[in-house]
Amino acid sequence: MRIGGTEQVIKNLIEATDIRQFNSSILCIEQPVGPFGELLINRGIKVDTLQRKSGFDRALIGEIRKYIKQHNIDVIHCHQYTPWVYGVFASLFLKVKVVFTEHGRFYPDSGSVKRRFINPLLSLFTNKITAISEATKQALVEFEYLNAKSIDIVYNGIAPLKPESNLISELRLQYNIEHDSVVFGTVARLDPIKNQCLLIKAFHQVQTQAPSSKLIIVGDGEEREVLEQLATELDLIKSIIFTGYITEPVNYMGLMDVFLLPSLSEGTSMTLLEAMSLGKPCVVTNAGGNPEVIENNYNGFVTPNNELQRFADSMLELVKDKGLRDKFGENSYQRFQDVFTHKMMGESYMKIYNGVNGR
């Protein structure tokens, strides 16, 4: 339950689940409990941890099995591949039902001979498999050798963000952002897979025609020094704001006019959904679930993966056309309300939980 997309989905799912029907708890197979876990503990949710050893930890299977028995678990919902493997083995010959959700894929994706044989067997002891996007589903079929007919798509969902206008105004003053400046932004860990280098290079092209524009990069990670060096080399250090890690960046997102996501690989980005809940137009790459969230020329632009010029051109088009920004923003909010709320996600999983239990 560290800070991350999967952990946020689990948190949102717990919060959206009807407590009159379901009693939820969380079992982490690694320690320590992260911020999302602590938050749920403070709200009365039971969160326990185990400590998975390197390699295939046979003892872990017994510990999970003991947990299932002690707490009279009806459904074990395994998030990501490794918990699924251990969850299936721990559930063998018990009455507990197994649900597996795949949240994201590595880049570049690949399969293995071992998984070609074991995954179809694991699926025989799994009551329901879900993926968070069509792209993720296809990856399960191609690289994990699972049957497409056995996989349902359940999109991630979040509660809409609620920024505070007075705090947004304070941030604008703090960073000396002019009233007519177009503010681009992104929220993500600073990691090569998020491809923020392309983002900075594209912003460099935007600056040549819109020198008052700003770029806010919210997050921290291994790439920060590289990105700051690139910004310095391109003479952008005064136009790019590196905030570092922000626990709740809602007001920073409220400050943005356009949300950017240049990732090389994505499942269904939680920050992208957050931006849509705020009515932000978006520019994203055609990676993973991005084109299922952003409809090209409806609530943003979808550009080819890792193609600098198309990404920069899309940013420039939104700089020049405020009417288009407004239109895309309105459509973003509507699409969020129609497809990506946490209540919709919760209802989908509750239907699955009831279904596997014959209710």
Number of C-alpha atoms within 10 A of each C-alpha: 25 15 13 14 19 22 17 19 21 18 18 21 23 20 19 21 19 15 10 6 9 13 13 17 16 19 18 17 19 13 13 14 19 13 15 18 24 15 14 18 16 10 10 10 17 14 16 17 14 15 13 16 12 6 6 11 12 13 11 19 19 15 14 21 20 14 15 21 14 9 9 11 17 18 20 22 20 20 19 16 16 11 16 22 17 20 25 25 17 22 23 14 9 12 14 20 20 23 24 24 22 23 23 25 18 11 10 8 10 11 13 10 10 9 15 15 12 13 16 15 12 16 20 10 16 20 18 20 25 22 25 22 26 20 22 22 26 18 22 23 16 16 16 22 19 22 15 14 8 13 20 17 17 19 24 28 27 25 16 18 18 12 16 11 12 10 14 18 14 12 15 15 12 9 14 9 18 13 10 8 14 22 22 24 25 24 27 21 21 23 17 14 15 19 19 25 20 19 24 22 18 21 27 20 17 21 16 10 12 16 13 16 20 25 26 22 26 20 19 18 13 11 17 18 12 14 21 18 14 16 20 13 10 13 12 20 15 11 20 22 16 16 14 15 16 12 9 9 16 19 19 21 26 22 21 22 24 26 26 29 26 28 24 20 23 25 25 28 23 21 20 23 26 25 29 29 24 21 26 29 29 31 26 24 25 24 22 25 22 24 20 16 23 27 17 17 12 18 27 29 24 26 22 15 18 17 14 19 15 17 26 21 16 19 23 18 14 22 21 13 10 13 10 18 22 17 17 27 25 19 21 27 22 16 21 23 17 10 15 25 22 23 18 20 21 23 15 14 18 17 12 20 22 13 12 17 14 7 8
